[in-house]
Amino acid sequence: MPRIPLTWLEDHVELPGGLDAEALAADLVQVGLEEEAIHPAAVTGPLVVGRVLDRTPEAQKNGKTINWCHVDVGAHNEVGADGVGSRGIVCGAHNFDAGDLVVVALPGAVLPGPFAIAARKTYGHVSDGMICSVRELGIGEEHDGILVLDDAALARFGILEVDAVPGADALPLLALGEEVLEINVTPDRGYCFSMRGVAREYSHSTGAAFTDRGLPVGGADSRPAGGGFAVELTDLAPIHGVLGCDRFVAQVVRGVAASGPSPLWMQRRLTQAGMRPISLAVDVTNYVMLDLGQPLHAYDLGALAEPIVVRRALAGDRLTTLDGTERTLDPEDLLVTDSPDGVTGSRVLGIAGVMGGADSEVGPATTDLLIEAAHFDPISVARSARRHRLPSEAARRFERGVDPRLQRVAARRVVELLLEHGGGTVDGPITDVDQTPAPTTIAFPLDLPARLVGVDYTHDEVTAVLTQIGCTLGEVADGSIDVVVPSWRPDLLVPVDLVEEVARLRGYDAIGSELPTAPAGRGLTRGQKARRSVATALADAGLVETLSYPFVGEHQLDELGLPADDPRRAAVRLVNPLADTQPLLRTNLLTTVLDTARRNVARGANDVAVFEIGLVTRVDGTATAAPRLPGGVRPSEADLAALDAAVPPQPRRVAGVLAGRREPAGWWGPGRRADHSDAIAAAALVARTVGVEVVVEQSPEHAPWHPGRTALLRTATGVVVGHAGELHPNVVRALELPERAVAFEVDLDLLLASAPTEPRQATPVSTFPLAKEDIALVVAAGVPAGALLEAVRVGASSSPAGDIVEALALFDVYTGAQVGEGRKSVAFSLRLRAADRTLTAQEAATVREAAVAEAHRRFGAELRS
């Protein structure tokens, strides 16, 4: 995000005295530029001008020689016994002498670092402050000595006339006490990535006088272009029908001290804006980019061969960029190339609008430069920057749109600064290959803002706003006007864009607030209500809802122990994944929920109970291949239908993991560890919440669960809707979860399909007394308890006494000598109640007998005596 030093902004727009960063932020937010941060002054506390009265070298035992100095700091002096006022300061630099003006940080000052200054004893003296260097003040990288405030140094700061006397405040002198405002710029306001653009918006907000320094200047920017360095614009594969480059300005400058330092005032501004000063050539191009918004590039002229060719990448093209990385280029990459062996465009100099190459960068011996100022297609630049993961400052501006009329102005400004601070001469001819289209013209009804916004804007107010933002207006005809949008606003394409500008500059606070009436008969869908109910039910049961990204890797499927032929391994692979280690879309929800549980356990949460409701992607062979559509244009209805057909089925599921203690330990006992019954209960709770009663059966082997401790859940019609139980020990070890962790996963879409669509009817509460019957059945050890429970339920409900079973629960399983080897006793509690009468003992016995008879018929069960 751009950082705005107020003294730099003042080059473009008049600022009132006393304006601070907070007030500037308040003014800019009125026109849609939000504050991101306010960066405090680089230096705080007393920083003053001092005059060195004397300097006494003192050799030290460690071989160093320090200087014991007395410095006159005006009103801040300490008066000694001799009546002379000064401060005693120890300094290790040697590039100054008595009589020099220097910058002194007094005790209480804080320099960048932060580095607090205090009086301290060192080398046998009490040093009462510090004489500062450029680096210590944070305004440059020079480290060869103290900053001496002579005429040359002041000129390097851009200070031509100043009353620098001892004791004067050095903070305003060097602009070190200045706050810097960082703002958030929306993608459609790319022109605000410059001081020029922000100053324009400040003028819109406050009415302050704005001077546009980005407009062409008479003869300087309109002289004929020709005879300069040869440039060719080609685009053998234009993207979305737009050439990758439609303007390229090039200017040769010779005899420049390109690798020398830039002036300190420029270094200070670059540092305030968040950029590191490097050399004169680099700093000047960066400075003009931040000032006007036009990215520029300086080439070592001696490393170039005519002509420069702007083209798309060819097979085999490679480039080592300025960051030292060798990159394989894509056919969509727009390149700047030259031809050292006579073949047009055979050597790559850089990725256009993103980053230059190492072969042509400015080096220590460079004196002759070629300055490039071009206009590149935003989509091409954005794709290349993301493809190569190069979010450069240039790309950030190009992808949001750069003023196509700015190139000559920016190149001229760079040349002026180079000649002023680095010497040299400029070649007379300039190259300007200009294929930019005519500016956009919009037929605009003047009553459209009032109709769309609901505010009675007059026609004069509308035209005043359009003129204010730089539009050229035609004659009014039939209530409409032709509007030629300014070159720096590529976001203004259709009438509603202009309506937005009117609303923005006339003030959003002028737009009334009126809530629309909600239409009857709408609300949450059945599926949305079910999801909310399931989430609430699980949360009430003590589980915590989590969210995770739906991206997984092969290693995660391996950790689950999925067989090679498991259909869950057939996953959709992303072309451009967020992480190379997770390029697949999840095929089951448990994979990412387990990852969430693992992360929590790794951070010390040993007792975990989490769940998630989310989509999975299952490849079933029905989806077609997805078409590759061009960018920058809206897909047709047929394209959207083809995309929709290419999406594989994405069922919605619910999954959860429980590990560690389910019930905490305390004075009441040691607590209880979560087990398979908790996972089964949670899965059954999901089904009941939706309105489906599921049958629980022992599951065949199904990773990642334990083969002997897993339940399969199916509906009454036989549809399998999920699994629950204890995780396989190998999975628990691989994920580093607590021992015997349990999990469940159910298909919410299948449950909804099986659920009744009619509202559930409440059952009246009976006022008659409850009858209790307990039965213990002896069966073979291999009979599933769940199947036996179902038999008891069916038998009891079909008794001659009618369906009077209010509740049925399993409460005990016993194996031992009393029931015989290979057999077990399973005990159930029956709770019976009728809605219209008090049950007799005979009726209760009839229900018990019917339940035992059905269990005997199915499994040979016998009533335990």
KERO-625473 format. One record per residue (C-alpha): residue in three letters; x negated, y, z negated. Coordinates in steps of 0.25 Angstrom, whole numbers, padded with zeros to 4 digits, always signed. Last residue first. Example, Ala and Ser with C-alpha at 12.3 -4.5 7.8 and 13.67 -1.06 7.14 Angstrom:
2
ser-0055-0004-0029/ala-0049-0018-0031/
***
This chain:
865
ser+0131-0266-0137/arg+0126-0261-0124/leu+0137-0260-0114/glu+0132-0268-0101/ala+0128-0262-0088/gly+0128-0271-0076/phe+0124-0259-0067/arg+0136-0255-0059/arg+0147-0263-0064/his+0142-0262-0079/ala+0141-0247-0078/glu+0155-0247-0072/ala+0160-0255-0084/val+0153-0248-0094/ala+0159-0234-0090/ala+0173-0241-0089/glu+0171-0246-0103/arg+0167-0233-0109/val+0179-0226-0102/thr+0189-0236-0107/ala+0183-0235-0121/ala+0186-0220-0121/glu+0200-0223-0116/gln+0202-0233-0127/ala+0197-0223-0138/thr+0207-0213-0134/leu+0204-0200-0127/thr+0211-0188-0132/arg+0219-0182-0121/asp+0220-0172-0109/ala+0206-0169-0104/ala+0200-0182-0108/arg+0186-0183-0115/leu+0175-0193-0114/arg+0160-0192-0118/leu+0152-0204-0114/ser+0138-0206-0119/phe+0129-0215-0111/ala+0118-0226-0116/val+0109-0234-0107/ser+0104-0247-0112/lys+0092-0253-0104/arg+0089-0267-0098/gly+0077-0274-0093/glu+0074-0281-0106/gly+0086-0281-0116/val+0095-0271-0122/gln+0091-0272-0136/ala+0077-0275-0132/gly+0074-0261-0127/thr+0079-0250-0117/tyr+0088-0239-0121/val+0093-0227-0113/asp+0101-0216-0120/phe+0110-0204-0118/leu+0116-0205-0105/ala+0128-0195-0103/leu+0142-0194-0099/ala+0152-0183-0102/glu+0167-0180-0100/val+0171-0194-0096/ile+0186-0193-0096/asp+0188-0198-0081/gly+0200-0207-0083/ala+0203-0217-0094/pro+0204-0228-0084/ser+0189-0227-0083/ser+0183-0221-0070/ser+0175-0210-0077/ala+0168-0219-0086/gly+0164-0229-0075/val+0158-0218-0066/arg+0151-0211-0077/val+0145-0224-0083/ala+0141-0228-0069/glu+0134-0214-0067/leu+0126-0216-0080/leu+0122-0230-0075/ala+0116-0224-0063/gly+0109-0213-0071/ala+0103-0223-0080/pro+0097-0230-0069/val+0098-0245-0070/gly+0084-0251-0070/ala+0085-0255-0085/ala+0097-0264-0083/val+0109-0260-0090/val+0114-0259-0104/leu+0125-0248-0106/ala+0126-0239-0119/ile+0140-0232-0120/asp+0143-0220-0128/glu+0158-0215-0129/lys+0163-0202-0134/ala+0177-0196-0134/leu+0179-0181-0134/pro+0191-0174-0140/phe+0202-0167-0131/thr+0201-0152-0128/ser+0196-0155-0114/val+0188-0144-0107/pro+0194-0141-0093/thr+0185-0145-0082/ala+0180-0133-0073/gln+0182-0134-0059/arg+0170-0132-0050/pro+0172-0123-0038/glu+0174-0130-0025/thr+0161-0133-0016/pro+0157-0146-0023/ala+0142-0148-0023/ser+0136-0158-0014/ala+0131-0148-0004/leu+0127-0139-0016/leu+0118-0151-0021/leu+0112-0153-0007/asp+0108-0138-0006/leu+0102-0139-0020/asp+0093-0150-0017/val+0087-0155-0030/glu+0073-0155-0036/phe+0069-0160-0050/ala+0056-0160-0058/val+0049-0166-0070/ala+0035-0165-0077/arg+0030-0178-0083/glu+0017-0172-0088/pro+0015-0157-0087/leu+0012-0151-0073/glu-0002-0151-0066/leu+0004-0152-0052/ala-0004-0164-0048/arg-0002-0170-0061/val+0013-0169-0061/val+0014-0174-0047/asn+0006-0186-0050/pro+0015-0189-0062/his+0027-0189-0053/leu+0038-0179-0057/glu+0049-0183-0067/gly+0063-0182-0062/ala+0072-0175-0052/his+0076-0177-0038/gly+0086-0171-0029/val+0099-0170-0021/val+0101-0184-0015/val+0115-0185-0009/gly+0122-0198-0014/thr+0137-0193-0014/ala+0137-0191-0029/thr+0124-0182-0027/arg+0110-0187-0029/leu+0099-0184-0039/leu+0087-0193-0039/ala+0079-0195-0052/thr+0065-0197-0054/arg+0057-0204-0065/gly+0052-0217-0058/pro+0045-0211-0046/his+0040-0198-0053/trp+0044-0186-0045/pro+0036-0179-0034/ala+0040-0187-0026/his+0052-0196-0024/glu+0052-0211-0028/pro+0066-0216-0029/ser+0075-0208-0038/gln+0083-0213-0050/glu+0097-0208-0049/val+0104-0196-0054/val+0118-0193-0048/val+0121-0179-0046/glu+0133-0171-0050/val+0135-0159-0041/gly+0141-0145-0045/val+0129-0136-0042/thr+0126-0135-0056/arg+0127-0150-0058/ala+0117-0152-0047/val+0107-0142-0053/leu+0109-0148-0067/ala+0106-0162-0061/ala+0093-0157-0057/ala+0090-0151-0070/ala+0094-0164-0077/ile+0085-0173-0068/ala+0073-0164-0071/asp+0076-0164-0086/ser+0078-0179-0086/his+0064-0181-0079/asp+0057-0176-0092/ala+0054-0162-0098/arg+0046-0164-0111/arg+0054-0162-0124/gly+0051-0154-0136/pro+0043-0158-0148/gly+0053-0156-0159/trp+0063-0146-0165/trp+0052-0137-0171/gly+0048-0135-0156/ala+0045-0141-0143/pro+0051-0136-0130/glu+0061-0144-0122/arg+0058-0147-0108/arg+0043-0148-0111/gly+0033-0150-0100/ala+0038-0149-0085/leu+0051-0147-0078/val+0051-0144-0063/gly+0063-0139-0055/ala+0069-0140-0041/val+0081-0134-0034/arg+0083-0135-0019/arg+0088-0127-0007/pro+0087-0134+0006/gln+0079-0128+0017/pro+0081-0136+0031/pro+0071-0132+0041/val+0071-0118+0047/ala+0069-0119+0062/ala+0084-0118+0065/asp+0084-0104+0058/leu+0072-0099+0066/ala+0079-0103+0079/ala+0092-0096+0074/leu+0084-0084+0072/asp+0077-0084+0086/ala+0091-0086+0092/glu+0096-0074+0084/ser+0085-0066+0089/pro+0072-0063+0081/arg+0070-0048+0077/val+0057-0043+0083/gly+0044-0040+0077/gly+0038-0054+0077/pro+0040-0064+0088/leu+0047-0077+0084/arg+0041-0091+0083/pro+0052-0101+0084/ala+0054-0111+0073/ala+0054-0126+0077/thr+0067-0133+0075/ala+0072-0138+0061/thr+0079-0151+0061/gly+0066-0159+0057/asp+0069-0161+0043/val+0059-0151+0037/arg+0063-0147+0023/thr+0061-0133+0017/val+0064-0131+0003/leu+0073-0120-0003/gly+0073-0115-0018/ile+0078-0117-0032/glu+0067-0118-0042/phe+0065-0124-0055/val+0056-0123-0067/ala+0055-0130-0081/val+0040-0129-0086/asp+0034-0132-0099/asn+0019-0131-0097/ala+0019-0116-0094/gly+0004-0114-0095/arg+0001-0107-0082/ala-0002-0121-0075/val+0012-0125-0079/asn+0018-0113-0073/arg+0011-0116-0059/arg+0014-0131-0060/ala+0029-0128-0062/thr+0029-0118-0050/asp+0022-0128-0041/leu+0032-0139-0045/val+0043-0129-0041/thr+0036-0128-0027/thr+0036-0142-0024/leu+0049-0145-0031/leu+0056-0137-0020/asn+0054-0147-0009/thr+0050-0145+0005/arg+0042-0133+0002/leu+0038-0125+0014/leu+0023-0127+0018/pro+0011-0119+0019/gln+0007-0119+0005/thr-0009-0119+0004/asp-0010-0109+0015/ala-0002-0099+0007/leu+0008-0089+0012/pro+0011-0098+0024/asn+0010-0094+0038/val+0015-0105+0048/leu+0023-0112+0036/arg+0023-0127+0036/val+0037-0133+0035/ala+0036-0146+0026/ala+0037-0161+0029/arg+0031-0165+0016/arg+0045-0166+0009/pro+0048-0177+0019/asp+0039-0186+0012/asp+0030-0194+0021/ala+0017-0191+0015/pro+0023-0194+0001/leu+0025-0182-0008/gly+0016-0182-0021/leu+0021-0169-0026/glu+0006-0164-0026/asp+0005-0168-0011/leu+0017-0159-0008/gln+0010-0148-0015/his-0003-0150-0008/glu+0004-0149+0005/gly+0008-0135+0002/val+0020-0127-0003/phe+0028-0115+0001/pro+0042-0112-0005/tyr+0037-0101-0014/ser+0042-0103-0028/leu+0053-0098-0037/thr+0056-0102-0051/glu+0068-0105-0060/val+0065-0108-0074/leu+0072-0121-0080/gly+0079-0121-0094/ala+0092-0127-0091/asp+0098-0113-0090/ala+0088-0110-0079/leu+0093-0123-0072/ala+0107-0119-0072/thr+0105-0105-0068/ala+0097-0109-0056/val+0107-0119-0052/ser+0118-0109-0054/arg+0111-0099-0045/arg+0108-0109-0034/ala+0123-0114-0034/lys+0128-0099-0033/gln+0119-0097-0021/gly+0124-0110-0015/arg+0138-0106-0016/thr+0135-0093-0010/leu+0134-0080-0019/gly+0143-0069-0017/arg+0154-0065-0007/gly+0169-0065-0007/ala+0171-0051-0008/pro+0162-0041-0002/ala+0153-0033-0012/thr+0156-0018-0012/pro+0144-0010-0007/leu+0136-0002-0018/glu+0135+0013-0015/ser+0122+0020-0017/gly+0121+0034-0010/ile+0109+0037-0001/ala+0103+0051-0005/asp+0093+0044-0014/tyr+0087+0037-0002/gly+0082+0051+0002/arg+0083+0059+0015/leu+0070+0053+0019/arg+0074+0039+0017/ala+0088+0039+0023/val+0083+0047+0035/glu+0071+0037+0037/glu+0081+0025+0035/val+0090+0031+0046/leu+0078+0032+0055/asp+0075+0017+0054/val+0090+0015+0056/pro+0089+0021+0070/val+0079+0011+0075/leu+0063+0010+0076/leu+0057+0018+0065/asp+0047+0009+0059/pro+0036+0013+0069/arg+0035+0027+0061/trp+0022+0033+0064/ser+0025+0036+0078/pro+0037+0045+0074/val+0051+0040+0079/val+0057+0047+0091/val+0072+0049+0087/asp+0082+0051+0098/ile+0095+0057+0092/ser+0109+0053+0090/gly+0122+0061+0087/asp+0126+0061+0101/ala+0113+0067+0106/val+0103+0074+0096/glu+0090+0078+0103/gly+0077+0070+0101/leu+0070+0069+0088/thr+0055+0066+0085/cys+0053+0058+0072/gly+0043+0062+0062/ile+0049+0058+0049/gln+0054+0072+0046/thr+0060+0073+0060/leu+0069+0061+0057/val+0072+0066+0043/ala+0076+0080+0049/thr+0084+0073+0060/val+0093+0065+0049/glu+0095+0077+0040/asp+0099+0086+0052/his+0109+0075+0056/thr+0115+0075+0043/tyr+0113+0063+0033/asp+0126+0060+0027/val+0121+0048+0019/gly+0127+0034+0021/val+0114+0028+0026/leu+0119+0021+0039/arg+0129+0032+0043/ala+0121+0044+0038/pro+0108+0039+0045/leu+0115+0036+0058/asp+0121+0049+0060/leu+0109+0054+0068/pro+0110+0043+0078/phe+0096+0039+0082/ala+0091+0035+0095/ile+0077+0030+0091/thr+0064+0033+0099/thr+0052+0025+0096/pro+0039+0031+0100/ala+0033+0028+0114/pro+0025+0016+0115/thr+0010+0015+0112/gln+0001+0011+0123/asp-0011+0021+0119/val-0025+0017+0122/asp-0033+0029+0116/thr-0048+0028+0117/ile-0056+0041+0114/pro-0066+0048+0122/gly-0075+0059+0116/asp-0084+0050+0107/val-0084+0054+0093/thr-0097+0059+0086/gly-0105+0055+0074/gly-0104+0060+0059/gly-0099+0051+0048/his-0090+0060+0039/glu-0084+0070+0049/leu-0086+0061+0062/leu-0080+0049+0055/leu-0068+0057+0049/glu-0065+0064+0063/val-0066+0050+0070/val-0056+0044+0060/arg-0046+0056+0062/arg-0047+0055+0077/ala-0044+0040+0076/ala-0032+0042+0067/val-0026+0053+0076/arg-0028+0045+0089/gln-0022+0032+0082/leu-0010+0039+0076/arg+0001+0039+0087/pro+0004+0024+0086/asp+0007+0027+0071/val+0005+0013+0064/gly+0015+0003+0060/arg+0017-0006+0048/glu+0008-0017+0054/phe-0003-0007+0057/arg-0003-0001+0043/arg-0006-0014+0035/ala-0014-0019+0047/ala-0024-0007+0045/glu-0024-0009+0030/ser-0028-0024+0032/pro-0019-0035+0028/leu-0028-0046+0034/arg-0022-0060+0032/his-0026-0064+0046/arg-0011-0067+0050/arg-0006-0057+0042/ala-0014-0046+0048/ser-0012-0051+0062/arg+0003-0052+0060/ala+0003-0037+0055/val-0006-0032+0066/ser+0002-0038+0077/ile+0015-0034+0071/pro+0011-0019+0069/asp+0006-0017+0083/phe-0007-0010+0084/his-0010+0005+0085/ala-0025+0008+0086/ala-0036+0018+0080/glu-0050+0012+0083/ile-0062+0020+0080/leu-0075+0015+0088/leu-0087+0018+0080/asp-0102+0022+0082/thr-0111+0023+0070/thr-0111+0008+0064/ala-0124+0004+0057/pro-0118+0000+0044/gly-0106-0007+0051/val-0092-0004+0057/glu-0085-0016+0061/ser-0085-0022+0075/asp-0089-0036+0073/ala-0082-0037+0059/gly-0068-0036+0065/gly-0057-0027+0062/met-0044-0029+0054/val-0029-0028+0056/gly-0025-0018+0066/ala-0030-0026+0078/ile-0038-0038+0073/gly-0052-0034+0076/leu-0064-0033+0085/val-0062-0046+0093/arg-0071-0049+0104/ser-0067-0053+0118/gly-0057-0041+0121/thr-0061-0040+0136/val-0073-0048+0140/gly-0085-0039+0141/asp-0094-0046+0131/pro-0092-0036+0120/ser-0077-0035+0123/asp-0068-0029+0112/thr-0057-0033+0103/val-0046-0028+0095/leu-0036-0039+0092/leu-0021-0041+0090/asp-0019-0055+0084/glu-0007-0063+0090/pro-0016-0073+0096/asp-0022-0076+0082/leu-0036-0073+0078/thr-0045-0082+0070/arg-0052-0074+0059/glu-0066-0073+0054/thr-0066-0065+0040/gly-0076-0055+0037/asp-0066-0044+0032/leu-0069-0036+0044/thr-0063-0047+0053/thr-0071-0058+0060/leu-0062-0061+0072/arg-0058-0073+0081/asp-0052-0074+0094/gly-0051-0089+0099/ala-0038-0088+0106/leu-0036-0073+0110/ala-0031-0062+0100/arg-0022-0051+0106/arg-0028-0039+0112/val-0034-0025+0109/val-0047-0023+0118/ile-0058-0014+0115/pro-0066-0012+0128/glu-0077-0010+0126/ala-0088-0016+0117/leu-0088-0014+0102/ala-0099-0016+0091/gly-0106-0003+0094/leu-0093+0004+0091/asp-0092-0001+0077/tyr-0077-0001+0076/ala-0068+0008+0067/his-0054+0004+0064/leu-0041+0012+0062/pro-0028+0010+0055/gln-0019+0022+0057/gly-0011+0027+0044/leu-0015+0041+0044/asp-0023+0042+0031/leu-0025+0028+0027/met-0030+0024+0041/val-0038+0037+0042/tyr-0045+0033+0029/asn-0047+0018+0034/thr-0054+0023+0047/val-0062+0033+0039/asp-0066+0023+0028/val-0071+0012+0038/ala-0079+0022+0047/leu-0085+0029+0034/ser-0088+0016+0026/ile-0081+0007+0016/pro-0072+0015+0007/arg-0062+0005+0000/met-0047+0007+0002/gly-0036+0009-0008/ala-0031+0022-0004/gln-0039+0029-0016/thr-0051+0022-0011/leu-0049+0027+0003/arg-0047+0041-0002/arg-0059+0041-0010/gln-0068+0036+0001/met-0062+0047+0010/trp-0066+0058+0000/leu-0080+0051-0002/pro-0083+0052+0013/ser-0085+0039+0020/pro-0098+0032+0018/gly-0107+0028+0030/ser-0104+0016+0039/ala-0099+0024+0050/ala-0110+0035+0050/val-0104+0039+0064/gly-0113+0041+0077/arg-0102+0038+0086/val-0086+0038+0086/val-0078+0031+0097/gln-0063+0032+0097/ala-0052+0021+0100/val-0037+0023+0100/phe-0029+0010+0103/arg-0014+0011+0105/asp-0004+0000+0109/cys-0009-0012+0101/gly-0002-0025+0099/leu+0007-0023+0111/val+0022-0025+0108/gly+0030-0036+0114/his+0033-0044+0101/ile+0017-0047+0101/pro+0010-0044+0114/ala+0002-0055+0119/leu-0009-0050+0129/asp-0010-0037+0121/thr-0021-0028+0128/leu-0025-0014+0124/glu-0039-0010+0130/val-0048-0001+0123/ala-0061+0006+0130/phe-0069+0015+0121/gly-0066+0030+0125/gly-0065+0035+0139/gly-0050+0039+0138/ala-0041+0046+0128/pro-0036+0060+0132/arg-0036+0070+0120/ser-0023+0069+0112/asp-0028+0066+0098/ala-0038+0077+0097/gly-0031+0087+0107/gly-0019+0089+0098/val-0019+0081+0085/pro-0011+0068+0085/leu-0003+0067+0072/gly-0008+0058+0060/arg-0011+0070+0051/asp+0004+0073+0049/thr+0004+0085+0039/phe+0015+0084+0029/ala+0021+0096+0021/ala+0029+0091+0009/gly+0044+0088+0011/thr+0044+0079-0001/ser+0048+0065+0004/his+0045+0067+0019/ser+0032+0073+0016/tyr+0028+0062+0007/glu+0032+0052+0018/arg+0023+0060+0028/ala+0011+0059+0017/val+0013+0044+0016/gly+0012+0043+0031/arg+0000+0051+0033/met-0007+0045+0020/ser-0006+0032+0027/phe+0002+0018+0025/cys+0014+0026+0026/tyr+0015+0025+0041/gly+0018+0010+0038/arg+0032+0013+0033/asp+0040+0001+0038/pro+0032-0009+0030/thr+0036-0001+0017/val+0025+0007+0010/asn+0022+0005-0005/ile+0014+0017-0011/glu+0001+0018-0018/leu-0001+0032-0025/val-0015+0036-0028/glu-0018+0045-0041/glu-0029+0055-0039/gly-0039+0058-0050/leu-0051+0055-0041/ala-0048+0066-0031/leu-0063+0069-0031/leu-0061+0084-0035/pro-0048+0080-0042/leu-0055+0071-0052/ala-0068+0079-0053/asp-0062+0089-0063/ala-0072+0101-0064/gly-0081+0100-0076/pro-0093+0105-0069/val-0090+0112-0056/ala-0085+0106-0043/asp-0077+0118-0036/val-0074+0111-0024/glu-0075+0114-0009/leu-0077+0103+0002/ile-0071+0091-0006/gly-0069+0080+0004/phe-0075+0070-0005/arg-0087+0069+0004/ala-0088+0084+0004/leu-0089+0084-0011/ala-0101+0074-0009/ala-0108+0083+0001/asp-0106+0096-0007/asp-0111+0090-0020/leu-0103+0082-0030/val-0113+0072-0034/leu-0107+0058-0035/ile-0117+0049-0042/gly-0125+0038-0036/asp-0127+0028-0025/his-0114+0021-0028/glu-0105+0025-0016/glu-0092+0017-0015/gly-0082+0028-0016/ile-0072+0036-0024/gly-0071+0027-0036/leu-0078+0037-0046/glu-0088+0027-0049/arg-0091+0025-0035/val-0093+0039-0032/ser-0103+0041-0043/cys-0099+0047-0057/ile-0107+0054-0068/met-0102+0048-0081/gly-0098+0053-0094/asp-0104+0056-0108/ser-0116+0047-0107/val-0122+0046-0121/his-0136+0043-0119/gly-0146+0032-0122/tyr-0144+0025-0109/thr-0130+0024-0112/lys-0120+0029-0123/arg-0106+0031-0119/ala-0096+0042-0116/ala-0084+0036-0109/ile-0080+0034-0094/ala-0069+0023-0091/phe-0072+0014-0079/pro-0059+0009-0072/gly-0064+0005-0062/pro-0062+0019-0057/leu-0067+0030-0067/val-0060+0033-0080/ala-0064+0046-0087/gly-0063+0047-0102/pro-0078+0051-0103/leu-0082+0060-0092/ala-0083+0056-0077/val-0093+0066-0071/val-0093+0069-0056/val-0106+0076-0052/leu-0111+0090-0048/asp-0126+0090-0047/gly-0135+0100-0054/ala-0144+0090-0060/asp-0146+0078-0052/phe-0139+0067-0044/asn-0142+0054-0036/his-0148+0047-0049/ala-0137+0038-0054/gly-0138+0032-0068/cys-0130+0042-0076/val-0130+0045-0091/ile-0121+0058-0094/gly-0123+0069-0104/arg-0111+0079-0103/ser-0114+0094-0103/gly-0113+0107-0110/val-0125+0115-0115/gly-0125+0120-0129/asp-0138+0114-0132/ala-0131+0105-0142/gly-0123+0099-0131/val-0109+0104-0126/glu-0101+0092-0120/asn-0096+0096-0106/his-0082+0093-0101/ala-0079+0108-0098/gly-0090+0108-0088/val-0095+0094-0084/asp-0110+0098-0085/val-0118+0085-0084/his-0131+0081-0092/cys-0137+0069-0087/trp-0146+0057-0092/asn-0149+0049-0079/ile-0152+0035-0079/thr-0165+0027-0074/lys-0164+0012-0074/gly-0176+0003-0077/asn-0169-0004-0089/lys-0177+0004-0099/gln-0171+0017-0094/ala-0177+0029-0087/glu-0170+0042-0089/pro-0167+0052-0079/thr-0162+0066-0084/arg-0151+0073-0076/asp-0147+0087-0079/leu-0135+0096-0078/val-0127+0087-0069/arg-0114+0095-0065/gly-0101+0088-0068/val-0088+0087-0061/val-0077+0080-0069/leu-0070+0067-0071/pro-0062+0067-0084/gly-0051+0056-0084/thr-0046+0047-0073/val-0053+0042-0060/ala-0047+0034-0049/ala-0033+0040-0051/pro-0021+0031-0054/his-0015+0022-0043/ile+0000+0024-0042/ala+0007+0011-0036/glu+0016+0006-0026/glu+0025+0019-0025/glu+0036+0018-0014/leu+0036+0025-0001/gly+0051+0026+0003/val+0053+0041+0005/gln+0057+0045-0009/val+0046+0035-0014/leu+0035+0045-0008/asp+0039+0056-0018/ala+0039+0048-0030/ala+0026+0042-0026/leu+0020+0056-0024/ala+0025+0060-0038/glu+0018+0047-0044/ala+0005+0050-0036/asp+0003+0064-0041/leu+0007+0077-0035/gly+0001+0089-0043/gly+0001+0099-0032/pro+0011+0095-0021/leu+0007+0087-0009/glu+0006+0092+0005/val+0005+0081+0015/his-0006+0074+0024/asp-0019+0077+0017/glu-0011+0077+0004/leu-0010+0062+0005/trp-0025+0061+0003/thr-0025+0069-0010/leu-0013+0060-0015/pro-0020+0047-0013/ile-0009+0037-0007/arg-0012+0022-0008/pro-0005+0014+0003/met+0000+0000+0000/
***
